[in-house]
Amino acid sequence: ESFNAKIKLFRANLRGVADKKFFLFRIANLYAYPH
């Protein structure tokens, strides 16, 4: 069970990092290409 919890935490962290990168990418695009 502890192992499962660690994997869930690890995957949640990965998702958080990916979301942050995607968010920064979107922000950069918004400022780089104003509509």
N, CA and C atoms as an extended XYZ file, in Angstrom:
105
Properties=species:S:1:pos:R:3:atomname:S:1:resname:S:1:resid:I:1 pbc="F F F"
N         0.841       -1.201        0.000 N   GLU     1
C         0.000        0.000        0.000 CA  GLU     1
C         0.876        1.252        0.000 C   GLU     1
N         1.924        1.257        0.792 N   SER     2
C         2.818        2.410        0.844 CA  SER     2
C         3.442        2.628       -0.532 C   SER     2
N         3.784        1.514       -1.191 N   PHE     3
C         4.378        1.593       -2.523 CA  PHE     3
C         3.393        2.222       -3.511 C   PHE     3
N         2.129        1.799       -3.425 N   ASN     4
C         1.077        2.354       -4.290 CA  ASN     4
C         0.930        3.848       -4.068 C   ASN     4
N         0.947        4.256       -2.811 N   ALA     5
C         0.794        5.670       -2.469 CA  ALA     5
C         1.950        6.469       -3.072 C   ALA     5
N         3.160        5.908       -3.007 N   LYS     6
C         4.324        6.603       -3.561 CA  LYS     6
C         4.175        6.773       -5.063 C   LYS     6
N         3.675        5.726       -5.722 N   ILE     7
C         3.496        5.803       -7.176 CA  ILE     7
C         2.449        6.855       -7.516 C   ILE     7
N         1.370        6.890       -6.756 N   LYS     8
C         0.322        7.890       -7.008 CA  LYS     8
C         0.883        9.296       -6.826 C   LYS     8
N         1.655        9.482       -5.761 N   LEU     9
C         2.246       10.785       -5.495 CA  LEU     9
C         3.194       11.166       -6.628 C   LEU     9
N         4.007       10.198       -7.058 N   PHE    10
C         4.962       10.441       -8.129 CA  PHE    10
C         4.249       10.851       -9.413 C   PHE    10
N         3.176       10.139       -9.735 N   ARG    11
C         2.425       10.451      -10.954 CA  ARG    11
C         1.729       11.808      -10.837 C   ARG    11
N         1.251       12.123       -9.642 N   ALA    12
C         0.609       13.421       -9.437 CA  ALA    12
C         1.640       14.535       -9.630 C   ALA    12
N         2.855       14.305       -9.120 N   ASN    13
C         3.918       15.299       -9.284 CA  ASN    13
C         4.264       15.467      -10.750 C   ASN    13
N         4.356       14.349      -11.471 N   LEU    14
C         4.672       14.409      -12.898 CA  LEU    14
C         3.621       15.224      -13.633 C   LEU    14
N         2.368       14.942      -13.330 N   ARG    15
C         1.269       15.655      -13.987 CA  ARG    15
C         1.357       17.141      -13.670 C   ARG    15
N         1.672       17.476      -12.418 N   GLY    16
C         1.790       18.868      -12.019 CA  GLY    16
C         2.893       19.578      -12.799 C   GLY    16
N         4.026       18.908      -12.962 N   VAL    17
C         5.144       19.502      -13.704 CA  VAL    17
C         4.761       19.703      -15.157 C   VAL    17
N         4.123       18.708      -15.749 N   ALA    18
C         3.710       18.802      -17.154 CA  ALA    18
C         2.711       19.943      -17.328 C   ALA    18
N         1.762       20.054      -16.378 N   ASP    19
C         0.763       21.124      -16.453 CA  ASP    19
C         1.430       22.491      -16.371 C   ASP    19
N         2.431       22.586      -15.485 N   LYS    20
C         3.122       23.862      -15.316 CA  LYS    20
C         3.847       24.249      -16.594 C   LYS    20
N         4.531       23.274      -17.205 N   LYS    21
C         5.249       23.551      -18.452 CA  LYS    21
C         4.273       23.963      -19.546 C   LYS    21
N         3.150       23.254      -19.621 N   PHE    22
C         2.144       23.557      -20.641 CA  PHE    22
C         1.591       24.955      -20.411 C   PHE    22
N         1.335       25.279      -19.136 N   PHE    23
C         0.798       26.590      -18.776 CA  PHE    23
C         1.781       27.696      -19.176 C   PHE    23
N         3.065       27.494      -18.847 N   LEU    24
C         4.072       28.494      -19.204 CA  LEU    24
C         4.182       28.625      -20.708 C   LEU    24
N         4.056       27.492      -21.403 N   PHE    25
C         4.116       27.489      -22.866 CA  PHE    25
C         2.969       28.312      -23.437 C   PHE    25
N         1.776       28.118      -22.879 N   ARG    26
C         0.602       28.856      -23.346 CA  ARG    26
C         0.785       30.360      -23.088 C   ARG    26
N         1.259       30.694      -21.894 N   ILE    27
C         1.490       32.102      -21.542 CA  ILE    27
C         2.501       32.710      -22.508 C   ILE    27
N         3.589       31.994      -22.775 N   ALA    28
C         4.626       32.492      -23.686 CA  ALA    28
C         4.030       32.727      -25.066 C   ALA    28
N         3.185       31.814      -25.512 N   ASN    29
C         2.554       31.967      -26.830 CA  ASN    29
C         1.650       33.185      -26.863 C   ASN    29
N         0.902       33.388      -25.765 N   LEU    30
C        -0.011       34.529      -25.715 CA  LEU    30
C         0.768       35.842      -25.846 C   LEU    30
N         1.917       35.917      -25.158 N   TYR    31
C         2.686       37.158      -25.197 CA  TYR    31
C         3.508       37.274      -26.473 C   TYR    31
N         3.876       36.129      -27.038 N   ALA    32
C         4.700       36.156      -28.249 CA  ALA    32
C         3.856       36.501      -29.469 C   ALA    32
N         2.609       36.010      -29.480 N   TYR    33
C         1.736       36.264      -30.623 CA  TYR    33
C         0.432       36.914      -30.182 C   TYR    33
N         0.443       38.229      -29.955 N   PRO    34
C        -0.800       38.903      -29.554 CA  PRO    34
C        -1.816       38.888      -30.679 C   PRO    34
N        -3.066       38.657      -30.336 N   HIS    35
C        -4.112       38.591      -31.368 CA  HIS    35
C        -4.888       39.903      -31.405 C   HIS    35
